Amino acid sequence: MDELTRALLCEVRSSLGRQLDDAVPVLILRGGLLMREACQHILGDRPWGFVSTAPRSRGEPARIRCCDVPLPTGPLLLMDPVVNSGQTIVATTEYLTNRIASLSTHRLAVVSIFLSERGENKIRRSYPDMDLFTVYDRLPVRENGWIAGVDFDAGEYAMGGEAFRIG
């Protein structure tokens, strides 16, 4: 995961150039925790943001449970290793744009290792100008709703595979 995140951030750096100096990484929890170490290695010490969603049933829209994002001076990098339905990214973006007045003047980018075709389509419909950086894009989704070839839940993996939900 670290190597893929580092390679992906090098692509982000080549695209954003000097804008990356002021970027604020926003980890989408829990899976985003998998990207923190590599991100800190590439981007160094800087303010970080965190967003956590409430557990939901399949098909139910994503809801933001907790959000701590510093006021940006540059682009916001929404960091989530696996974007499947795109609902979490869209909900996070809506939440942030409704609460940070200056966000309309800042660039938003999704940084994800695995991006499904349906997730990309949902993000593009809602935010056509949003930058999407990924290693594996337009991946198909299986009948069970998981991305084909990605046989793990990034949040569970980030918690050592031992996490469970309360309530």
BAVEXVO-463366 format. One record per residue: residue number from 1; x negated, y, z negated of N, C-alpha, C in turn. Coordinates in nm, 2 decimals. Example, Ala and Ser with C-alpha at 12.3 -4.5 7.8 and 13.67 -1.06 7.14 Angstrom:
<recs>
(1,(-1.32,-0.57,-0.78),(-1.23,-0.45,-0.78),(-1.32,-0.33,-0.78))
(2,(-1.28,-0.22,-0.71),(-1.37,-0.11,-0.71),(-1.29,0.00,-0.79))
</recs>
This chain:
<recs>
(1,(-0.08,-0.12,0.00),(0.00,0.00,0.00),(-0.09,0.13,0.00))
(2,(-0.20,0.12,-0.08),(-0.29,0.24,-0.09),(-0.35,0.27,0.05))
(3,(-0.40,0.16,0.12),(-0.46,0.19,0.25),(-0.36,0.24,0.35))
(4,(-0.24,0.19,0.35),(-0.14,0.24,0.44),(-0.10,0.38,0.41))
(5,(-0.09,0.42,0.28),(-0.06,0.55,0.24),(-0.17,0.65,0.28))
(6,(-0.29,0.61,0.26),(-0.41,0.69,0.29),(-0.41,0.72,0.44))
(7,(-0.39,0.61,0.52),(-0.39,0.63,0.67),(-0.27,0.72,0.71))
(8,(-0.16,0.71,0.65),(-0.04,0.79,0.68),(-0.07,0.94,0.65))
(9,(-0.13,0.96,0.53),(-0.16,1.10,0.49),(-0.27,1.16,0.58))
(10,(-0.35,1.08,0.64),(-0.45,1.14,0.74),(-0.37,1.19,0.86))
(11,(-0.27,1.11,0.90),(-0.18,1.16,1.01),(-0.11,1.28,0.97))
(12,(-0.06,1.29,0.85),(0.01,1.41,0.81),(-0.09,1.53,0.81))
(13,(-0.21,1.51,0.76),(-0.31,1.62,0.76),(-0.34,1.67,0.90))
(14,(-0.35,1.57,1.00),(-0.38,1.62,1.14),(-0.26,1.69,1.20))
(15,(-0.14,1.66,1.15),(-0.02,1.73,1.20),(0.00,1.87,1.14))
(16,(-0.01,1.87,1.00),(0.02,1.99,0.93),(-0.10,2.08,0.91))
(17,(-0.22,2.03,0.93),(-0.34,2.12,0.91),(-0.35,2.19,0.78))
(18,(-0.37,2.32,0.79),(-0.39,2.40,0.67),(-0.26,2.41,0.58))
(19,(-0.15,2.38,0.64),(-0.02,2.38,0.56),(-0.03,2.28,0.45))
(20,(-0.10,2.17,0.47),(-0.11,2.06,0.37),(-0.17,2.11,0.24))
(21,(-0.26,2.21,0.25),(-0.32,2.27,0.13),(-0.22,2.31,0.03))
(22,(-0.11,2.36,0.07),(0.00,2.41,-0.02),(0.12,2.32,-0.04))
(23,(0.10,2.20,0.02),(0.22,2.10,0.02),(0.24,2.05,-0.12))
(24,(0.37,2.02,-0.15),(0.41,1.96,-0.28),(0.46,1.82,-0.25))
(25,(0.39,1.72,-0.30),(0.44,1.59,-0.28),(0.56,1.56,-0.38))
(26,(0.66,1.51,-0.33),(0.78,1.47,-0.41),(0.80,1.32,-0.41))
(27,(0.77,1.25,-0.52),(0.78,1.11,-0.52),(0.93,1.07,-0.54))
(28,(0.98,0.99,-0.45),(1.12,0.94,-0.47),(1.10,0.81,-0.56))
(29,(1.15,0.82,-0.68),(1.13,0.71,-0.77),(1.24,0.60,-0.75))
(30,(1.19,0.48,-0.77),(1.08,0.43,-0.83),(0.97,0.39,-0.73))
(31,(1.01,0.36,-0.61),(0.92,0.31,-0.51),(0.80,0.41,-0.48))
(32,(0.83,0.54,-0.49),(0.73,0.65,-0.46),(0.61,0.64,-0.55))
(33,(0.63,0.57,-0.66),(0.51,0.55,-0.76),(0.40,0.48,-0.69))
(34,(0.44,0.39,-0.59),(0.34,0.31,-0.52),(0.25,0.40,-0.43))
(35,(0.29,0.52,-0.40),(0.21,0.61,-0.32),(0.13,0.71,-0.39))
(36,(0.15,0.72,-0.52),(0.09,0.83,-0.60),(-0.06,0.83,-0.60))
(37,(-0.12,0.71,-0.63),(-0.27,0.71,-0.64),(-0.33,0.75,-0.51))
(38,(-0.29,0.69,-0.40),(-0.35,0.73,-0.27),(-0.32,0.87,-0.23))
(39,(-0.21,0.92,-0.27),(-0.17,1.06,-0.24),(-0.26,1.15,-0.32))
(40,(-0.28,1.12,-0.45),(-0.37,1.20,-0.53),(-0.51,1.20,-0.48))
(41,(-0.56,1.08,-0.43),(-0.69,1.07,-0.38),(-0.71,1.16,-0.25))
(42,(-0.61,1.16,-0.17),(-0.62,1.24,-0.04),(-0.59,1.39,-0.07))
(43,(-0.49,1.42,-0.15),(-0.45,1.56,-0.17),(-0.51,1.63,-0.29))
(44,(-0.57,1.55,-0.38),(-0.63,1.61,-0.50),(-0.52,1.65,-0.60))
(45,(-0.57,1.72,-0.70),(-0.48,1.77,-0.81),(-0.40,1.89,-0.76))
(46,(-0.27,1.88,-0.78),(-0.17,1.98,-0.74),(-0.04,1.96,-0.81))
(47,(0.05,2.05,-0.81),(0.18,2.02,-0.86),(0.25,1.91,-0.79))
(48,(0.33,1.83,-0.86),(0.40,1.71,-0.81),(0.55,1.73,-0.84))
(49,(0.63,1.67,-0.76),(0.77,1.66,-0.79),(0.82,1.52,-0.80))
(50,(0.93,1.50,-0.87),(0.98,1.36,-0.89),(1.13,1.37,-0.87))
(51,(1.19,1.27,-0.80),(1.33,1.26,-0.78),(1.37,1.12,-0.81))
(52,(1.48,1.10,-0.89),(1.53,0.97,-0.92),(1.67,0.96,-0.89))
(53,(1.71,0.85,-0.82),(1.86,0.84,-0.79),(1.92,0.74,-0.88))
(54,(2.05,0.76,-0.89),(2.13,0.67,-0.98),(2.16,0.54,-0.91))
(55,(2.16,0.43,-0.98),(2.19,0.30,-0.91),(2.33,0.31,-0.84))
(56,(2.34,0.24,-0.73),(2.47,0.25,-0.66),(2.49,0.11,-0.59))
(57,(2.62,0.09,-0.56),(2.66,-0.03,-0.49),(2.63,-0.01,-0.34))
(58,(2.62,-0.12,-0.27),(2.59,-0.11,-0.13),(2.70,-0.03,-0.06))
(59,(2.66,0.07,0.03),(2.76,0.15,0.10),(2.80,0.28,0.03))
(60,(2.77,0.28,-0.10),(2.80,0.40,-0.18),(2.70,0.51,-0.16))
(61,(2.73,0.63,-0.15),(2.63,0.74,-0.12),(2.53,0.75,-0.24))
(62,(2.41,0.79,-0.20),(2.31,0.81,-0.30),(2.35,0.93,-0.39))
(63,(2.32,0.93,-0.52),(2.34,1.04,-0.61),(2.20,1.06,-0.68))
(64,(2.17,1.19,-0.70),(2.05,1.23,-0.77),(2.08,1.22,-0.92))
(65,(1.99,1.15,-0.99),(2.01,1.14,-1.14),(1.92,1.24,-1.21))
(66,(1.80,1.25,-1.16),(1.70,1.34,-1.22),(1.61,1.40,-1.12))
(67,(1.58,1.53,-1.13),(1.49,1.59,-1.03),(1.40,1.69,-1.11))
(68,(1.27,1.69,-1.08),(1.18,1.78,-1.13),(1.08,1.82,-1.02))
(69,(1.11,1.93,-0.95),(1.03,1.97,-0.84),(0.99,2.11,-0.86))
(70,(0.86,2.14,-0.85),(0.81,2.28,-0.87),(0.85,2.36,-0.75))
(71,(0.87,2.49,-0.77),(0.90,2.58,-0.66),(0.78,2.57,-0.56))
(72,(0.82,2.54,-0.43),(0.71,2.52,-0.33),(0.66,2.65,-0.28))
(73,(0.53,2.64,-0.25),(0.46,2.75,-0.18),(0.43,2.70,-0.03))
(74,(0.45,2.58,-0.01),(0.42,2.52,0.12),(0.52,2.41,0.15))
(75,(0.49,2.32,0.24),(0.58,2.21,0.27),(0.61,2.12,0.15))
(76,(0.73,2.06,0.15),(0.76,1.95,0.06),(0.75,1.82,0.13))
(77,(0.67,1.73,0.07),(0.65,1.59,0.13),(0.73,1.49,0.05))
(78,(0.84,1.45,0.11),(0.93,1.35,0.04),(0.86,1.21,0.06))
(79,(0.81,1.16,-0.05),(0.73,1.03,-0.05),(0.81,0.91,-0.09))
(80,(0.84,0.82,0.00),(0.91,0.70,-0.03),(0.85,0.59,0.06))
(81,(0.80,0.48,0.01),(0.73,0.39,0.10),(0.83,0.31,0.19))
(82,(0.95,0.30,0.15),(1.05,0.23,0.23),(1.18,0.31,0.25))
(83,(1.21,0.35,0.37),(1.33,0.43,0.40),(1.42,0.33,0.48))
(84,(1.53,0.29,0.42),(1.61,0.19,0.48),(1.74,0.26,0.54))
(85,(1.83,0.30,0.46),(1.96,0.36,0.51),(1.94,0.51,0.54))
(86,(1.84,0.57,0.47),(1.82,0.72,0.49),(1.90,0.80,0.39))
(87,(1.99,0.73,0.32),(2.08,0.80,0.22),(2.01,0.87,0.11))
(88,(1.90,0.81,0.06),(1.83,0.88,-0.05),(1.76,1.00,0.00))
(89,(1.70,1.00,0.12),(1.63,1.11,0.17),(1.73,1.23,0.20))
(90,(1.84,1.19,0.26),(1.94,1.30,0.29),(2.00,1.35,0.16))
(91,(2.03,1.27,0.06),(2.08,1.32,-0.07),(1.98,1.41,-0.14))
(92,(1.85,1.37,-0.14),(1.74,1.45,-0.20),(1.73,1.58,-0.13))
(93,(1.73,1.58,0.00),(1.72,1.71,0.08),(1.84,1.80,0.05))
(94,(1.96,1.74,0.05),(2.08,1.83,0.01),(2.07,1.88,-0.13))
(95,(2.03,1.80,-0.22),(2.02,1.84,-0.36),(1.92,1.96,-0.37))
(96,(1.80,1.94,-0.31),(1.69,2.04,-0.32),(1.73,2.17,-0.25))
(97,(1.79,2.16,-0.13),(1.83,2.28,-0.05),(1.94,2.36,-0.12))
(98,(2.03,2.29,-0.20),(2.13,2.36,-0.27),(2.08,2.42,-0.40))
(99,(1.96,2.39,-0.44),(1.91,2.44,-0.57),(1.79,2.53,-0.56))
(100,(1.72,2.52,-0.45),(1.60,2.61,-0.43),(1.63,2.70,-0.31))
(101,(1.66,2.82,-0.34),(1.70,2.92,-0.24),(1.60,2.94,-0.13))
(102,(1.47,2.94,-0.17),(1.36,2.97,-0.07),(1.33,2.84,0.01))
(103,(1.39,2.73,-0.01),(1.36,2.61,0.06),(1.38,2.62,0.21))
(104,(1.47,2.70,0.25),(1.50,2.71,0.39),(1.38,2.77,0.47))
(105,(1.29,2.83,0.40),(1.17,2.89,0.47),(1.05,2.79,0.46))
(106,(1.07,2.68,0.40),(0.96,2.58,0.39),(0.99,2.46,0.47))
(107,(0.88,2.40,0.52),(0.89,2.28,0.60),(0.91,2.16,0.51))
(108,(1.00,2.07,0.55),(1.03,1.94,0.48),(0.98,1.83,0.57))
(109,(0.91,1.73,0.50),(0.87,1.62,0.58),(0.89,1.49,0.49))
(110,(0.92,1.38,0.56),(0.94,1.25,0.50),(0.81,1.18,0.53))
(111,(0.75,1.12,0.43),(0.63,1.04,0.44),(0.67,0.90,0.39))
(112,(0.68,0.80,0.48),(0.73,0.67,0.45),(0.65,0.56,0.53))
(113,(0.61,0.46,0.47),(0.53,0.35,0.54),(0.63,0.28,0.63))
(114,(0.74,0.24,0.58),(0.84,0.16,0.66),(0.97,0.24,0.67))
(115,(1.01,0.26,0.80),(1.13,0.34,0.83),(1.22,0.26,0.92))
(116,(1.34,0.24,0.88),(1.43,0.16,0.96),(1.49,0.25,1.07))
(117,(1.54,0.19,1.18),(1.61,0.27,1.28),(1.73,0.34,1.23))
(118,(1.81,0.27,1.15),(1.93,0.34,1.09),(1.89,0.45,1.00))
(119,(1.79,0.44,0.92),(1.74,0.55,0.83),(1.70,0.67,0.91))
(120,(1.62,0.64,1.02),(1.57,0.75,1.10),(1.69,0.82,1.17))
(121,(1.79,0.75,1.22),(1.91,0.81,1.28),(1.99,0.89,1.18))
(122,(2.00,0.84,1.06),(2.08,0.92,0.96),(2.00,1.05,0.92))
(123,(1.87,1.04,0.91),(1.80,1.16,0.87),(1.80,1.26,0.99))
(124,(1.78,1.21,1.11),(1.78,1.30,1.23),(1.92,1.37,1.25))
(125,(2.03,1.29,1.22),(2.16,1.35,1.24),(2.18,1.47,1.14))
(126,(2.14,1.45,1.01),(2.15,1.54,0.91),(2.05,1.66,0.91))
(127,(1.93,1.63,0.95),(1.82,1.72,0.95),(1.73,1.70,1.07))
(128,(1.78,1.75,1.19),(1.71,1.72,1.32),(1.57,1.78,1.32))
(129,(1.54,1.88,1.25),(1.40,1.94,1.25),(1.31,1.89,1.15))
(130,(1.35,1.79,1.07),(1.27,1.74,0.96),(1.16,1.65,1.02))
(131,(1.03,1.67,0.98),(0.92,1.59,1.02),(0.93,1.45,0.96))
(132,(0.91,1.35,1.04),(0.91,1.21,0.99),(0.77,1.15,1.02))
(133,(0.70,1.11,0.91),(0.57,1.05,0.93),(0.58,0.90,0.88))
(134,(0.54,0.81,0.96),(0.55,0.67,0.92),(0.45,0.58,0.99))
(135,(0.43,0.47,0.93),(0.34,0.37,1.00),(0.42,0.28,1.08))
(136,(0.53,0.22,1.03),(0.62,0.13,1.10),(0.75,0.20,1.11))
(137,(0.79,0.24,1.23),(0.92,0.31,1.25),(1.02,0.23,1.34))
(138,(1.14,0.28,1.33),(1.25,0.22,1.40),(1.27,0.07,1.38))
(139,(1.24,0.03,1.26),(1.25,-0.11,1.23),(1.40,-0.16,1.22))
(140,(1.43,-0.27,1.27),(1.57,-0.32,1.26),(1.61,-0.36,1.12))
(141,(1.74,-0.37,1.09),(1.79,-0.41,0.96),(1.86,-0.54,0.98))
(142,(1.83,-0.63,0.89),(1.90,-0.76,0.89),(2.04,-0.76,0.84))
(143,(2.11,-0.87,0.85),(2.25,-0.87,0.80),(2.27,-0.84,0.66))
(144,(2.17,-0.88,0.58),(2.18,-0.85,0.43),(2.15,-0.70,0.40))
(145,(2.12,-0.62,0.50),(2.09,-0.48,0.47),(1.94,-0.44,0.45))
(146,(1.86,-0.54,0.44),(1.71,-0.52,0.42),(1.65,-0.50,0.56))
(147,(1.54,-0.42,0.56),(1.46,-0.40,0.68),(1.40,-0.53,0.72))
(148,(1.41,-0.57,0.85),(1.34,-0.69,0.89),(1.19,-0.69,0.87))
(149,(1.14,-0.79,0.81),(0.99,-0.79,0.79),(0.95,-0.73,0.65))
(150,(1.04,-0.66,0.59),(1.00,-0.60,0.46),(1.08,-0.68,0.35))
(151,(1.02,-0.77,0.29),(1.09,-0.86,0.20),(1.07,-0.83,0.05))
(152,(1.06,-0.71,0.02),(1.05,-0.66,-0.12),(1.12,-0.53,-0.14))
(153,(1.16,-0.51,-0.26),(1.22,-0.38,-0.30),(1.10,-0.30,-0.35))
(154,(1.08,-0.18,-0.29),(0.96,-0.10,-0.34),(0.97,-0.06,-0.48))
(155,(1.09,-0.03,-0.53),(1.11,0.01,-0.67),(1.08,-0.10,-0.76))
(156,(1.13,-0.22,-0.73),(1.10,-0.34,-0.81),(0.95,-0.37,-0.81))
(157,(0.89,-0.36,-0.70),(0.74,-0.39,-0.68),(0.66,-0.29,-0.76))
(158,(0.71,-0.16,-0.76),(0.64,-0.06,-0.84),(0.64,-0.08,-0.99))
(159,(0.75,-0.15,-1.03),(0.76,-0.18,-1.17),(0.71,-0.32,-1.21))
(160,(0.63,-0.38,-1.12),(0.56,-0.51,-1.15),(0.66,-0.62,-1.12))
(161,(0.77,-0.60,-1.05),(0.86,-0.70,-1.02),(0.94,-0.75,-1.14))
(162,(0.93,-0.68,-1.25),(1.00,-0.72,-1.37),(1.11,-0.62,-1.41))
(163,(1.14,-0.52,-1.33),(1.23,-0.42,-1.37),(1.37,-0.47,-1.36))
(164,(1.46,-0.42,-1.44),(1.60,-0.45,-1.44),(1.68,-0.32,-1.47))
(165,(1.80,-0.32,-1.43),(1.88,-0.20,-1.44),(1.97,-0.21,-1.57))
(166,(1.98,-0.11,-1.64),(2.07,-0.10,-1.76),(2.19,-0.02,-1.72))
(167,(2.31,-0.08,-1.74),(2.43,0.00,-1.72),(2.48,0.00,-1.58))
</recs>
